[in-house]
Amino acid sequence: MKRLIAFLTLAGYFLSGCGAGQTEIEELEKLIGSVVSDFVVVNLETGAVVTQRDVSDLLTNNKYRTTHMVFRSIDATLASYGSAPGSFGYSADEVQGVSALDKSFVAVFETTQKQWEYIAGASSMPWASVLPATGIVSSSSIAAEMPAYALSHSTVTSALTAYSATQPFALSLPSNILWEHACRAGSTGLYTWGDAYGGTVAGNYAAVSETMNGDLGPKAVATYAANAFGLYDMHGNLWEWTSEGILRGGSWKDGIGQARSANKLNLYQHTEHALVGARLTYIP
């Protein structure tokens, strides 16, 4: 709503003939893009931002997993959260309710290792300390386009604060409510696909213990199908931080019950845990 008000104010100024200069025109174009576009693409190396109606090569162009980050627009809404008492996996902290959300931009992929290096610096590679020899991950888990893992909440928030200070935009973690709304993608069930929690259905969408077939470590981002919002790996693969320091979504090593949309885990804030990564939001 704030972006829309700013857009309308600046547009009125420009259209009234009050002498808008090049800077104002560029700001108007930026605001128009953020209001009407479905995607924002950020060049993490240069800070350049492009708004697009579509990203047709999202799954074939590896720059979106390395040097660039793609964010999907999610409209303002009243978002539902929580789960019904007695439902599969229910926990007492999953009280149901609704909350107003502003328009947001959520990353379509979990943050990859190369993207993390651009944000936090090439020397910041927490996953390197989780050696394959520990039996937690395999050597194939370390690669530029694999999701970044072993990220503590303080490490993520500190890196995002420092990176955002150098840019005309900010990168942040989603709130608990925004994360759950993005995960549900319109579903009122336990998962984005509904209430079924058998391995056959989950195998289309989620890397969880029931679908891993004994493999160790997270899968490459977008190995599974996207949800209705076009977001990948919201269920399983890696636990994802929210701004409140709560983990959401489950991981490849946890069961399908942990991957439910409403499930929360309040652990590991200060630990670089091998099952924990991050998905970011873009703030104009």
Secondary structure by P-SEA (a helix, b strand, c coil): caaaaaaaaaaaaaaacccccaaaaaaaaaaaaaacccbbbbcccccbbbbccccccccccccccccbbbbbbbcccbbbbbbcccccccccccccbbbbbcccccccccccaaaaaaacccccccccccccccccccccccccccccccccaaaaaaaaaaaaaaccbbbbbbcaaaaaaaaacccccccccccccccccccccccccccccccccccccccccccccccccccccbbbbccccccccccccccccccccccccccccccccccccccccccc
